[in-house]
Protein backbone atom coordinates (compact mmCIF):
# COMPACT_ATOMS: atom_id res chain seq x y z
CA UNK A 1 0.00 0.00 0.00
CA UNK A 2 2.82 2.45 0.86
CA UNK A 3 4.50 1.73 -2.48
CA UNK A 4 1.28 2.46 -4.35
CA UNK A 5 0.62 5.63 -2.34
CA UNK A 6 4.19 6.82 -2.85
CA UNK A 7 4.10 6.54 -6.61
CA UNK A 8 0.56 7.93 -6.79
CA UNK A 9 1.53 10.91 -4.63
CA UNK A 10 4.37 11.76 -6.98
CA UNK A 11 2.12 11.33 -10.03
CA UNK A 12 -0.60 13.58 -8.60
CA UNK A 13 1.91 16.24 -7.62
CA UNK A 14 3.57 16.28 -11.05
CA UNK A 15 0.18 16.40 -12.80
CA UNK A 16 -0.94 19.40 -10.75
CA UNK A 17 2.32 21.25 -11.40
CA UNK A 18 2.70 20.52 -15.10
CA UNK A 19 -0.97 21.22 -15.81
CA UNK A 20 -0.69 24.46 -13.80
CA UNK A 21 -3.64 23.49 -11.64
CA UNK A 22 -1.62 24.35 -8.52
CA UNK A 23 1.48 26.35 -7.69
CA UNK A 24 4.52 24.38 -6.46
CA UNK A 25 4.00 25.69 -2.92
CA UNK A 26 0.37 24.52 -2.80
CA UNK A 27 1.17 21.18 -4.41
CA UNK A 28 4.15 20.50 -2.16
CA UNK A 29 2.04 21.12 0.94
CA UNK A 30 -1.44 19.77 0.26
CA UNK A 31 -0.64 16.65 -1.78
CA UNK A 32 1.74 15.10 0.79
CA UNK A 33 -0.60 16.01 3.66
CA UNK A 34 -3.50 14.25 1.95
CA UNK A 35 -1.47 11.14 1.12
CA UNK A 36 0.13 11.13 4.56
CA UNK A 37 -3.34 10.92 6.09
CA UNK A 38 -4.28 8.13 3.67
CA UNK A 39 -1.12 6.30 4.76
CA UNK A 40 -2.31 6.38 8.36
CA UNK A 41 0.06 9.03 9.68
CA UNK A 42 -2.65 10.59 11.82
CA UNK A 43 -1.35 12.77 14.64
CA UNK A 44 2.24 11.83 13.74
CA UNK A 45 1.93 13.83 10.51
CA UNK A 46 2.92 17.01 12.34
CA UNK A 47 6.14 15.47 13.66
CA UNK A 48 7.00 14.16 10.20
CA UNK A 49 6.63 17.60 8.67
CA UNK A 50 8.60 19.25 11.47
CA UNK A 51 11.41 16.74 10.90
CA UNK A 52 11.39 17.64 7.22
CA UNK A 53 11.47 21.36 8.02
CA UNK A 54 14.36 20.77 10.44
CA UNK A 55 16.34 18.96 7.77
CA UNK A 56 15.82 21.73 5.21
CA UNK A 57 16.17 24.71 7.58
CA UNK A 58 19.92 25.10 6.83
CA UNK A 59 19.12 25.13 3.11
CA UNK A 60 16.48 27.82 3.62
CA UNK A 61 18.99 29.88 5.61
CA UNK A 62 21.57 29.42 2.86
CA UNK A 63 19.20 30.67 0.16
CA UNK A 64 17.94 33.53 2.33
CA UNK A 65 21.38 34.99 2.93
CA UNK A 66 22.80 34.00 -0.48
CA UNK A 67 20.06 36.05 -2.17
CA UNK A 68 20.81 38.99 0.12
CA UNK A 69 24.57 38.76 -0.44
CA UNK A 70 24.53 38.44 -4.22
CA UNK A 71 21.64 40.89 -4.43
CA UNK A 72 23.82 43.45 -2.67
CA UNK A 73 26.72 42.66 -5.00
CA UNK A 74 24.40 43.33 -7.94
CA UNK A 75 23.11 46.53 -6.34
CA UNK A 76 26.58 47.95 -5.72
CA UNK A 77 27.80 47.19 -9.26
CA UNK A 78 30.15 44.24 -8.80
CA UNK A 79 28.77 42.38 -11.83
CA UNK A 80 28.24 45.39 -14.10
CA UNK A 81 31.62 44.93 -15.89
CA UNK A 82 30.80 41.27 -16.52
CA UNK A 83 27.42 42.16 -18.02
CA UNK A 84 29.03 44.79 -20.27
CA UNK A 85 31.65 42.28 -21.41
CA UNK A 86 29.06 39.64 -22.21
CA UNK A 87 26.94 42.22 -24.00
CA UNK A 88 29.88 43.18 -26.21
CA UNK A 89 30.50 39.51 -27.02
CA UNK A 90 26.94 38.49 -27.83
CA UNK A 91 25.72 41.82 -29.24
CA UNK A 92 22.45 41.19 -31.06
CA UNK A 93 22.82 37.45 -31.65
CA UNK A 94 20.46 35.26 -29.56
CA UNK A 95 22.42 32.12 -30.47
CA UNK A 96 25.66 33.50 -29.05
CA UNK A 97 23.77 34.71 -25.98
CA UNK A 98 22.38 31.26 -25.21
CA UNK A 99 25.69 29.47 -25.77
CA UNK A 100 27.40 32.11 -23.63
CA UNK A 101 24.88 31.38 -20.88
CA UNK A 102 25.81 27.70 -20.96
CA UNK A 103 29.54 28.42 -20.81
CA UNK A 104 29.15 30.93 -17.97
CA UNK A 105 27.00 28.52 -15.95
CA UNK A 106 29.50 25.70 -16.48
CA UNK A 107 32.42 27.83 -15.29
CA UNK A 108 30.62 29.19 -12.25
CA UNK A 109 29.41 25.67 -11.40
CA UNK A 110 32.99 24.74 -10.58
CA UNK A 111 32.35 26.09 -7.07
CA UNK A 112 29.93 23.19 -6.56
CA UNK A 113 27.01 25.31 -5.37
CA UNK A 114 23.97 25.55 -7.61
CA UNK A 115 22.45 28.53 -5.83
CA UNK A 116 25.58 30.63 -6.37
CA UNK A 117 25.72 29.57 -10.01
CA UNK A 118 22.13 30.55 -10.71
CA UNK A 119 22.33 33.90 -8.91
CA UNK A 120 25.44 34.95 -10.83
CA UNK A 121 24.27 33.57 -14.18
CA UNK A 122 20.81 35.11 -13.92
CA UNK A 123 22.06 38.50 -12.79
CA UNK A 124 24.53 38.62 -15.68
CA UNK A 125 22.40 37.14 -18.43
CA UNK A 126 18.73 37.91 -17.81
CA UNK A 127 19.11 41.62 -18.71
CA UNK A 128 20.45 40.56 -22.09
CA UNK A 129 17.60 38.10 -22.62
CA UNK A 130 15.16 40.90 -21.91
CA UNK A 131 16.94 43.21 -24.35
CA UNK A 132 16.99 40.67 -27.16
CA UNK A 133 13.49 39.41 -26.31
CA UNK A 134 14.79 35.87 -25.90
CA UNK A 135 12.52 33.73 -23.73
CA UNK A 136 13.77 33.54 -20.10
CA UNK A 137 12.71 29.88 -20.16
CA UNK A 138 15.65 29.29 -22.50
CA UNK A 139 17.92 30.79 -19.84
CA UNK A 140 16.62 28.49 -17.10
CA UNK A 141 16.87 25.43 -19.35
CA UNK A 142 20.44 26.10 -20.42
CA UNK A 143 21.67 27.22 -16.99
CA UNK A 144 19.86 24.31 -15.32
CA UNK A 145 21.35 21.74 -17.70
CA UNK A 146 24.86 23.18 -17.41
CA UNK A 147 24.87 23.20 -13.62
CA UNK A 148 23.18 19.80 -13.37
CA UNK A 149 25.74 18.13 -15.61
CA UNK A 150 28.60 19.68 -13.64
CA UNK A 151 26.98 18.48 -10.42
CA UNK A 152 28.89 15.19 -10.49
CA UNK A 153 32.15 16.94 -9.57
CA UNK A 154 33.30 15.48 -6.22
CA UNK A 155 32.61 18.62 -4.20
CA UNK A 156 29.16 18.99 -5.75
CA UNK A 157 27.50 16.47 -3.44
CA UNK A 158 26.15 13.34 -5.20
CA UNK A 159 29.55 11.78 -5.90
CA UNK A 160 30.54 12.16 -2.26
CA UNK A 161 27.22 10.69 -1.15
CA UNK A 162 27.57 7.69 -3.46
CA UNK A 163 31.15 7.12 -2.32
CA UNK A 164 30.28 7.50 1.36
CA UNK A 165 27.28 5.16 1.13
CA UNK A 166 29.45 2.39 -0.33
CA UNK A 167 32.69 3.15 1.56
CA UNK A 168 34.63 4.31 -1.49
CA UNK A 169 37.00 7.13 -2.40
CA UNK A 170 35.22 9.96 -4.29
CA UNK A 171 38.15 10.18 -6.71
CA UNK A 172 37.74 6.49 -7.64
CA UNK A 173 34.14 7.21 -8.52
CA UNK A 174 34.61 10.54 -10.31
CA UNK A 175 37.91 10.41 -12.24
CA UNK A 176 36.91 7.55 -14.59
CA UNK A 177 33.66 9.42 -15.28
CA UNK A 178 35.42 12.56 -16.56
CA UNK A 179 34.96 11.52 -20.23
CA UNK A 180 31.24 11.06 -19.55
CA UNK A 181 31.14 14.51 -17.97
CA UNK A 182 32.89 16.12 -20.94
CA UNK A 183 30.60 14.45 -23.48
CA UNK A 184 27.60 15.49 -21.38
CA UNK A 185 28.78 19.09 -21.46
CA UNK A 186 29.16 18.91 -25.24
CA UNK A 187 25.57 17.69 -25.50
CA UNK A 188 24.46 20.59 -23.31
CA UNK A 189 26.30 23.03 -25.57
CA UNK A 190 24.57 21.41 -28.54
CA UNK A 191 21.19 21.97 -26.93
CA UNK A 192 22.17 25.56 -26.14
CA UNK A 193 23.18 26.22 -29.75
CA UNK A 194 19.97 24.66 -31.05
CA UNK A 195 17.81 26.73 -28.69
CA UNK A 196 19.75 29.85 -29.59
CA UNK A 197 19.37 29.28 -33.31
CA UNK A 198 15.63 28.69 -32.84
CA UNK A 199 15.33 31.98 -30.98
CA UNK A 200 17.37 33.73 -33.67
CA UNK A 201 15.00 32.48 -36.35
CA UNK A 202 11.97 33.45 -34.31
CA UNK A 203 13.19 36.97 -33.52
CA UNK A 204 15.20 37.85 -36.57
CA UNK A 205 18.11 40.27 -36.30
CA UNK A 206 17.64 43.12 -33.84
CA UNK A 207 19.42 46.39 -34.53
CA UNK A 208 20.07 48.56 -31.48
CA UNK A 209 19.67 52.30 -31.90
CA UNK A 210 21.73 53.39 -28.91
CA UNK A 211 24.35 52.21 -26.43
CA UNK A 212 22.78 49.45 -24.33
CA UNK A 213 21.44 50.25 -20.90
CA UNK A 214 21.95 47.57 -18.25
CA UNK A 215 18.89 46.00 -16.73
CA UNK A 216 18.45 43.86 -13.65
CA UNK A 217 17.38 40.36 -12.80
CA UNK A 218 13.70 39.57 -13.10
CA UNK A 219 11.29 39.89 -10.27
CA UNK A 220 8.70 37.64 -11.83
CA UNK A 221 6.27 38.24 -14.64
CA UNK A 222 5.65 36.69 -17.96
CA UNK A 223 7.64 33.76 -19.17
CA UNK A 224 6.70 34.26 -22.77
CA UNK A 225 9.12 34.88 -25.54
CA UNK A 226 7.70 38.30 -26.12
CA UNK A 227 8.72 39.57 -22.70
CA UNK A 228 10.93 42.57 -23.22
CA UNK A 229 12.56 45.20 -21.14
CA UNK A 230 12.55 47.87 -23.83
CA UNK A 231 10.09 49.84 -25.87
CA UNK A 232 10.64 48.78 -29.41
CA UNK A 233 9.83 50.51 -32.64
CA UNK A 234 9.38 47.10 -34.20
CA UNK A 235 7.91 43.82 -33.17
CA UNK A 236 11.22 42.04 -32.87
CA UNK A 237 9.97 39.27 -35.10
CA UNK A 238 11.12 40.61 -38.42
CA UNK A 239 14.58 40.60 -39.94
CA UNK A 240 15.25 44.26 -39.27
CA UNK A 241 13.31 45.05 -36.10
CA UNK A 242 14.71 48.05 -34.27
CA UNK A 243 14.57 48.62 -30.53
CA UNK A 244 14.95 51.86 -28.59
CA UNK A 245 17.44 51.27 -25.76
CA UNK A 246 16.35 54.19 -23.65
CA UNK A 247 13.22 52.92 -22.00
CA UNK A 248 11.40 50.59 -19.77
CA UNK A 249 13.96 48.14 -18.40
CA UNK A 250 13.51 46.21 -15.18
CA UNK A 251 15.34 48.08 -12.43
CA UNK A 252 18.46 46.45 -11.02
CA UNK A 253 21.60 47.13 -13.09
CA UNK A 254 20.81 50.68 -14.16
CA UNK A 255 24.25 52.36 -14.45
CA UNK A 256 22.88 55.49 -12.77
CA UNK A 257 21.29 53.77 -9.76
CA UNK A 258 21.89 55.22 -6.32
CA UNK A 259 23.09 51.93 -4.84
CA UNK A 260 26.33 51.86 -6.85
CA UNK A 261 29.50 51.82 -4.72
CA UNK A 262 32.40 52.16 -7.20
CA UNK A 263 34.89 53.06 -4.47
CA UNK A 264 34.08 49.83 -2.65
CA UNK A 265 34.53 47.64 -5.74
CA UNK A 266 37.89 46.20 -4.50
CA UNK A 267 36.39 45.33 -1.13
CA UNK A 268 33.31 43.70 -2.64
CA UNK A 269 35.37 41.74 -5.15
CA UNK A 270 37.73 40.54 -2.41
CA UNK A 271 34.82 39.60 -0.16
CA UNK A 272 33.17 37.58 -2.95
CA UNK A 273 36.39 35.78 -3.89
CA UNK A 274 37.12 35.03 -0.23
CA UNK A 275 33.60 33.65 0.20
CA UNK A 276 33.96 31.32 -2.77
CA UNK A 277 37.45 30.18 -1.67
CA UNK A 278 36.35 29.40 1.88
CA UNK A 279 33.25 27.71 0.49
CA UNK A 280 35.48 25.42 -1.57
CA UNK A 281 37.72 24.65 1.41
CA UNK A 282 34.68 23.51 3.41
CA UNK A 283 35.87 25.19 6.60
CA UNK A 284 32.49 26.37 7.81
CA UNK A 285 28.93 25.31 6.98
CA UNK A 286 27.76 27.09 3.84
CA UNK A 287 24.75 28.80 5.50
CA UNK A 288 27.07 30.26 8.15
CA UNK A 289 29.44 31.55 5.47
CA UNK A 290 26.66 33.38 3.67
CA UNK A 291 25.30 34.79 6.93
CA UNK A 292 28.69 36.30 7.75
CA UNK A 293 29.27 37.51 4.18
CA UNK A 294 25.82 39.09 3.96
CA UNK A 295 26.35 40.84 7.30
CA UNK A 296 29.69 42.26 6.18
CA UNK A 297 28.30 43.33 2.80
CA UNK A 298 25.40 45.15 4.43
CA UNK A 299 27.52 46.85 7.09
CA UNK A 300 30.22 48.12 4.72
CA UNK A 301 28.13 49.08 1.69
CA UNK A 302 25.10 50.45 3.55
CA UNK A 303 26.25 51.80 6.94
CA UNK A 304 22.92 53.28 8.05
CA UNK A 305 20.09 51.18 9.45
CA UNK A 306 17.59 52.57 6.93
CA UNK A 307 19.85 51.69 3.98
CA UNK A 308 20.34 48.17 5.29
CA UNK A 309 16.59 47.71 5.68
CA UNK A 310 15.99 49.01 2.15
CA UNK A 311 18.65 46.67 0.77
CA UNK A 312 16.92 43.65 2.30
CA UNK A 313 13.46 44.79 1.20
CA UNK A 314 14.67 45.20 -2.41
CA UNK A 315 15.21 41.45 -2.62
CA UNK A 316 12.37 40.35 -0.36
CA UNK A 317 10.15 39.03 -3.16
CA UNK A 318 12.80 36.56 -4.32
CA UNK A 319 13.55 35.57 -0.72
CA UNK A 320 9.92 34.89 0.14
CA UNK A 321 9.25 32.90 -3.04
CA UNK A 322 12.28 30.65 -2.71
CA UNK A 323 12.20 30.08 1.05
CA UNK A 324 8.47 29.34 0.90
CA UNK A 325 9.06 26.62 -1.69
CA UNK A 326 11.92 25.15 0.35
CA UNK A 327 9.75 24.79 3.44
CA UNK A 328 6.90 23.48 1.31
CA UNK A 329 9.27 20.86 -0.13
CA UNK A 330 10.04 19.90 3.47
CA UNK A 331 6.44 18.70 3.78
CA UNK A 332 6.91 16.29 0.87
CA UNK A 333 10.26 14.95 2.10
CA UNK A 334 8.97 14.70 5.66
CA UNK A 335 5.96 12.61 4.62
CA UNK A 336 8.08 10.47 2.28
CA UNK A 337 10.52 9.65 5.07
CA UNK A 338 8.16 9.60 8.03
CA UNK A 339 5.59 7.22 6.54
CA UNK A 340 8.28 4.85 5.28
CA UNK A 341 7.28 5.30 1.65
CA UNK A 342 10.89 5.75 0.51
CA UNK A 343 12.10 2.52 2.13
CA UNK A 344 9.13 0.52 0.87
CA UNK A 345 9.52 1.85 -2.67
CA UNK A 346 13.22 0.95 -2.64
CA UNK A 347 12.57 -2.56 -1.37
CA UNK A 348 9.79 -3.07 -3.90
CA UNK A 349 12.03 -1.90 -6.70
CA UNK A 350 14.89 -4.22 -5.87
CA UNK A 351 12.49 -7.12 -5.45
CA UNK A 352 10.85 -6.39 -8.79
CA UNK A 353 14.11 -6.85 -10.73
CA UNK A 354 14.17 -10.39 -12.19
CA UNK A 355 17.21 -12.57 -11.46
CA UNK A 356 17.95 -12.72 -15.19
CA UNK A 357 18.67 -8.99 -15.13
CA UNK A 358 21.12 -9.26 -12.24
CA UNK A 359 24.26 -8.97 -14.43
CA UNK A 360 22.87 -5.70 -15.82
CA UNK A 361 22.25 -4.07 -12.45
CA UNK A 362 24.84 -1.33 -13.04
CA UNK A 363 23.07 -0.17 -16.19
CA UNK A 364 19.69 -0.59 -14.50
CA UNK A 365 20.91 1.55 -11.61
CA UNK A 366 21.99 4.27 -14.02
CA UNK A 367 18.58 4.27 -15.70
CA UNK A 368 16.71 4.16 -12.38
CA UNK A 369 18.77 7.05 -11.00
CA UNK A 370 17.02 9.33 -13.50
CA UNK A 371 13.47 9.10 -12.12
CA UNK A 372 14.39 8.14 -8.58
CA UNK A 373 16.70 11.09 -7.90
CA UNK A 374 14.04 13.36 -9.39
CA UNK A 375 11.35 12.14 -7.02
CA UNK A 376 13.46 11.80 -3.90
CA UNK A 377 16.38 13.61 -2.34
CA UNK A 378 19.97 12.60 -3.06
CA UNK A 379 20.32 11.47 0.55
CA UNK A 380 17.31 9.17 0.23
CA UNK A 381 18.59 7.63 -3.01
CA UNK A 382 22.28 7.28 -2.23
CA UNK A 383 21.94 6.20 1.39
CA UNK A 384 18.66 4.30 1.06
CA UNK A 385 18.39 2.78 -2.40
CA UNK A 386 21.97 2.52 -3.71
CA UNK A 387 23.35 0.29 -0.90
CA UNK A 388 20.52 -2.21 -1.47
CA UNK A 389 21.17 -2.28 -5.22
CA UNK A 390 24.95 -2.53 -4.70
CA UNK A 391 24.59 -5.45 -2.30
CA UNK A 392 22.44 -7.30 -4.83
CA UNK A 393 24.83 -6.45 -7.67
CA UNK A 394 27.80 -7.86 -5.76
CA UNK A 395 26.27 -11.33 -6.15
CA UNK A 396 26.76 -10.94 -9.90
CA UNK A 397 30.37 -9.75 -9.70
CA UNK A 398 29.63 -6.03 -10.13
CA UNK A 399 31.95 -3.86 -8.03
CA UNK A 400 30.51 -1.20 -5.70
CA UNK A 401 32.55 1.51 -7.43
CA UNK A 402 30.91 0.60 -10.74
CA UNK A 403 27.48 0.90 -9.15
CA UNK A 404 28.45 4.29 -7.71
CA UNK A 405 29.54 5.57 -11.11
CA UNK A 406 26.29 4.48 -12.70
CA UNK A 407 24.25 6.07 -9.92
CA UNK A 408 25.56 9.60 -10.53
CA UNK A 409 24.55 9.71 -14.21
CA UNK A 410 21.01 10.72 -13.26
CA UNK A 411 22.10 14.07 -11.84
CA UNK A 412 21.14 16.17 -14.91
CA UNK A 413 17.53 15.16 -14.24
CA UNK A 414 17.78 15.26 -10.45
CA UNK A 415 18.76 18.93 -10.44
CA UNK A 416 15.49 19.85 -12.18
CA UNK A 417 13.42 18.40 -9.33
CA UNK A 418 11.17 20.69 -7.28
CA UNK A 419 12.86 19.10 -4.25
CA UNK A 420 16.10 20.88 -5.23
CA UNK A 421 16.06 24.40 -3.75
CA UNK A 422 18.56 25.73 -6.29
CA UNK A 423 16.23 25.11 -9.25
CA UNK A 424 13.42 26.86 -7.38
CA UNK A 425 15.76 29.82 -6.95
CA UNK A 426 16.61 29.81 -10.67
CA UNK A 427 13.02 29.91 -11.92
CA UNK A 428 12.10 32.53 -9.33
CA UNK A 429 14.93 34.87 -10.28
CA UNK A 430 14.19 34.45 -13.98
CA UNK A 431 10.45 34.96 -13.52
CA UNK A 432 9.70 31.58 -15.08
CA UNK A 433 7.04 29.09 -14.01
CA UNK A 434 8.38 25.72 -12.95
CA UNK A 435 5.96 23.95 -15.31
CA UNK A 436 7.30 25.88 -18.32
CA UNK A 437 10.85 25.03 -17.29
CA UNK A 438 10.02 21.34 -16.90
CA UNK A 439 8.37 21.08 -20.30
CA UNK A 440 11.54 22.17 -22.06
CA UNK A 441 14.22 20.78 -19.77
CA UNK A 442 13.18 17.29 -18.63
CA UNK A 443 13.53 15.45 -21.94
CA UNK A 444 16.81 17.22 -22.66
CA UNK A 445 18.14 16.39 -19.20
CA UNK A 446 17.13 12.77 -19.71
CA UNK A 447 19.11 12.61 -22.96
CA UNK A 448 22.16 14.12 -21.23
CA UNK A 449 21.91 11.50 -18.45
CA UNK A 450 21.54 8.62 -20.92
CA UNK A 451 24.47 9.95 -22.95
CA UNK A 452 26.71 10.04 -19.87
CA UNK A 453 25.61 6.50 -18.99
CA UNK A 454 26.30 5.29 -22.55
CA UNK A 455 29.80 6.82 -22.57
CA UNK A 456 30.56 5.15 -19.24
CA UNK A 457 29.45 1.81 -20.69
CA UNK A 458 31.43 2.23 -23.91
CA UNK A 459 34.60 3.09 -22.01
CA UNK A 460 34.15 0.19 -19.60
CA UNK A 461 33.67 2.30 -16.49
CA UNK A 462 30.15 0.90 -16.08
CA UNK A 463 29.74 -2.84 -16.88
CA UNK A 464 27.08 -3.76 -19.39
CA UNK A 465 26.69 -7.29 -18.09
C-alpha positions, 0 to 999 in steps of 0.5 A, spaced: 500 500 500 505 504 501 508 503 495 502 504 491 501 511 495 508 513 494 508 513 486 501 515 486 503 521 490 508 523 486 504 522 479 498 527 482 503 532 484 507 532 477 500 532 474 498 538 478 504 542 477 505 541 469 498 542 468 498 548 472 492 546 476 496 548 482 502 552 484 509 548 487 508 551 494 500 549 494 502 542 491 508 541 495 504 542 501 497 539 500 498 533 496 503 530 501 498 532 507 492 528 503 497 522 502 500 522 509 493 521 512 491 516 507 497 512 509 495 512 516 500 518 519 494 521 523 497 525 529 504 523 527 503 527 521 505 534 524 512 530 527 513 528 520 513 535 517 517 538 522 522 533 521 522 535 514 522 542 516 528 541 520 532 537 515 531 543 510 532 549 515 539 550 513 538 550 506 532 555 507 537 559 511 543 558 505 538 561 500 535 567 504 542 569 505 545 568 499 540 572 495 541 577 500 549 577 499 549 576 491 543 581 491 547 586 494 553 585 490 548 586 484 546 593 487 553 595 488 555 594 481 560 588 482 557 584 476 556 590 471 563 589 468 561 582 466 554 584 463 558 589 459 563 584 457 558 579 455 553 584 452 559 586 447 560 579 445 553 576 444 551 583 441 544 582 437 545 574 436 540 570 440 544 564 439 551 567 441 547 569 448 544 562 449 551 558 448 554 564 452 549 562 458 551 555 458 559 556 458 558 561 464 553 557 468 559 551 467 564 555 469 561 558 475 558 551 477 565 549 478 564 552 485 559 546 486 554 550 489 547 551 484 544 557 488 551 561 487 551 559 479 544 561 478 544 567 482 550 569 478 548 567 471 541 570 472 544 576 474 549 577 468 544 574 463 537 575 464 538 583 462 540 581 455 535 576 454 530 581 456 533 586 451 533 581 445 526 578 447 529 571 448 525 567 452 527 567 459 525 559 459 531 558 455 535 561 460 533 556 465 533 550 461 540 552 459 543 554 466 539 548 469 542 543 464 549 546 465 549 546 472 546 539 473 551 536 468 557 539 472 553 536 479 557 530 479 564 533 480 566 530 487 565 537 491 558 537 488 555 532 493 552 526 489 559 523 488 561 524 495 554 521 497 555 515 493 562 514 495 560 515 502 554 510 502 558 504 499 565 506 503 569 508 497 573 514 495 570 519 491 576 520 486 575 512 484 568 514 482 569 521 479 575 520 475 573 515 470 567 518 469 570 525 466 569 523 459 562 522 460 562 529 464 565 532 458 561 528 453 555 530 457 557 538 457 558 537 449 551 535 448 548 541 453 552 546 448 549 542 442 542 543 446 544 551 447 546 552 440 539 549 437 535 553 442 539 559 440 538 558 433 531 557 434 530 563 438 534 567 432 530 564 427 523 566 431 526 573 432 530 575 426 536 580 427 535 586 432 538 592 430 540 597 437 539 604 436 543 606 442 548 604 447 545 598 451 542 600 458 543 595 463 537 591 466 536 587 472 534 580 474 527 579 473 522 579 479 517 575 476 512 576 470 511 573 464 515 567 461 513 568 454 518 569 448 515 576 447 517 579 454 521 585 453 525 590 457 525 595 452 520 599 448 521 597 441 519 601 434 518 594 431 515 587 433 522 584 434 519 578 429 522 581 423 529 581 420 530 588 421 526 590 427 529 596 431 529 597 438 529 603 442 534 602 448 532 608 452 526 605 455 522 601 460 527 596 463 527 592 469 530 596 475 536 592 477 543 594 473 541 601 471 548 604 471 545 610 474 542 607 480 543 610 487 546 603 490 552 603 486 558 603 490 564 604 485 569 606 491 568 599 494 569 595 488 575 592 490 572 590 497 566 587 494 570 583 489 575 581 495 569 579 499 566 575 494 572 571 492 574 570 499 567 567 500 567 562 494 574 560 496 572 558 503 566 555 500 570 550 496 575 549 502 569 547 506 571 550 513 564 552 515 557 550 513 555 554 507 549 557 510 554 560 516 558 563 510 553 566 507 550 569 513 557 572 515 558 575 508 551 578 507 552 581 514 559 584 512 556 586 505 550 590 508 555 593 514 560 596 509 556 598 503 550 600 507 552 603 513 545 606 516 540 602 518 535 605 513 539 603 507 540 596 510 533 595 511 531 598 504 537 593 501 533 587 504 526 589 502 529 590 495 530 582 494 524 580 499 520 578 493 525 573 491 527 571 498 519 569 500 518 565 493 524 561 494 524 560 502 516 558 501 518 553 496 523 550 500 519 549 506 513 546 502 518 541 499 520 539 506 512 537 507 513 532 501 520 529 504 517 529 511 511 525 509 516 520 504 521 519 510 516 519 516 511 514 513 516 509 510 514 510 503 521 511 501 524 505 504 518 501 501 519 503 494 526 501 494 525 494 497 519 493 492 524 496 486 529 491 488 524 485 489 521 487 482 528 486 478 528 479 475 534 474 477 535 474 469 537 482 469 542 481 475 548 482 471 545 488 468 544 491 475 549 497 473 546 499 467 539 498 470 541 503 476 543 508 471 537 508 468 533 508 475 537 514 477 534 518 472 526 518 475 528 516 482 533 522 484 528 526 481 522 524 485 526 523 492 532 527 495 539 525 493 540 522 501 534 518 500 537 515 493 544 514 495 543 512 502 537 508 502 536 505 495 543 505 492 546 500 498 541 495 497 542 495 489 549 494 490 549 489 495 544 485 490 549 487 484 555 484 488 552 477 487 553 478 480 560 480 480 559 487 479 563 492 483 561 497 488 565 503 485 561 501 478 554 501 481 556 508 484 559 511 477 552 508 474 548 512 480 551 519 478 549 519 471 542 521 473 544 528 476 542 532 470 535 530 471 535 530 479 537 537 479 530 539 475 526 536 481 522 541 485 525 538 491 532 541 489 532 548 492 537 551 487 532 550 481 526 553 485 531 559 486 533 559 478 526 559 476 524 565 481 529 569 479 528 568 472 520 569 472 519 563 469 514 558 471 516 551 474 511 547 469 514 551 463 521 550 465 520 542 466 516 542 459 523 544 455 528 541 460 526 534 462 527 530 456 533 534 454 536 532 461 534 525 460 538 525 454 544 528 457 543 523 463 543 517 458 548 519 454 553 520 460 551 513 462 552 510 454 559 513 454 561 510 461 558 503 458 562 504 452 569 506 455 568 500 460 567 504 467 560 501 467 559 494 466 554 492 461 553 485 463 
